[in-house]
Amino acid sequence: MAVEVTSWDADAARRDRVDKPDGYAAAGIPVYLLIHRESCSVVVFDQPENGSYQHEERLPFGAPVHLPAPVDITLDTEPL
């Protein structure tokens, strides 16, 4: 699993939301969790196949976030 918290760099949008998910999926990392501070949301990417994630779920801070197998836990994002 990979976890990323967005940064305030000018190129962060592309790097965190496009380049990294593609790279992690291509490497076969099963789950990528992106904590998006700007939009106050959490994005879970999973089901890597052919170099991209087949599933993406975006939830607001405060919602419980389930990380699918092999992680298989639910995070409480209320403190975020």
MOFEN-V576480 format. One record per residue. N is the residue number from 1. SS is DSSP state (H for helix, E for strand, - for the rest). BURIAL is b if it has 9 or more other C-alpha atoms within 8 Angstrom, else e. Layout:
BEGIN
n = {N:N}
ss = {SS:SS}
burial = {BURIAL:BURIAL}
END
This chain:
BEGIN
n = {1:2:3:4:5:6:7:8:9:10:11:12:13:14:15:16:17:18:19:20:21:22:23:24:25:26:27:28:29:30:31:32:33:34:35:36:37:38:39:40:41:42:43:44:45:46:47:48:49:50:51:52:53:54:55:56:57:58:59:60:61:62:63:64:65:66:67:68:69:70:71:72:73:74:75:76:77:78:79:80}
ss = {-:E:E:E:E:-:-:-:-:-:-:H:H:H:H:H:H:H:H:H:H:H:H:H:H:H:-:-:-:-:E:E:E:E:E:E:-:-:-:-:E:E:E:E:E:E:E:E:E:-:-:E:E:E:E:E:E:E:E:E:-:-:-:E:E:E:E:-:-:-:-:-:E:E:E:E:-:-:-:-}
burial = {e:e:e:b:e:b:e:e:e:e:e:b:e:e:b:b:b:b:b:b:b:b:b:b:b:b:e:b:b:b:b:b:b:b:b:b:b:e:e:b:b:b:b:b:b:b:b:b:b:e:b:b:b:b:e:b:e:e:b:e:b:b:b:b:b:e:b:b:e:e:e:e:e:e:e:b:b:e:e:e}
END
